Amino acid sequence: MSLINKEILPFTAQAFDPKKDQFKEVTQEDLKGSWSVVCFYPADF
């Protein structure tokens, strides 16, 4: 499903930050103003 040029719904997710070697919480506000690709892979870990 493509959401190009569409506003996304509010969300909160855990993401891994390889620079800090730790997980952090990410929201739609963290992505605001930049192009982003969000992938979801359930049960990968």
N, C-alpha and C positions, 0 to 999 in steps of 0.2 A: 504494500500500500504506500503510495507516494503522497507526501504532504508538502510538496514544494510550494513555497509562498503562502503557506497556511499557518495560522497560529496554533500552537499545541495546547492541550489542556494541562492544567497544573499537575505536577507529579513530583515524587521524591523517590530516589533510587540510590543504591549503594554502587560506587564505582571504585576501581583500583587506580591509585595514583602511583605510577612506576617511579617518578622522581623522588617521592617521599617513602616509597615501599610500604604503603598502607592504604586501607580503604577509607573512603570519605563519602559523605552524603552529597548528592547532586540534585538540584531542582531545575525547573524550567528557567528560573531567573539567572542561573549560572550560564545558561546557553544564550540568553537574550542578546541580540545584536550581532550574532555571528552564525555562519553556516555550521550546521551540525548534522552528524549522522548518529542515530540512536539505534542500536541493535539489541535485541532481546533473545537470549538463548536459555530457556528454562531447563533446569536440571543438568547443566553442564558441569557443575562442581559438586 
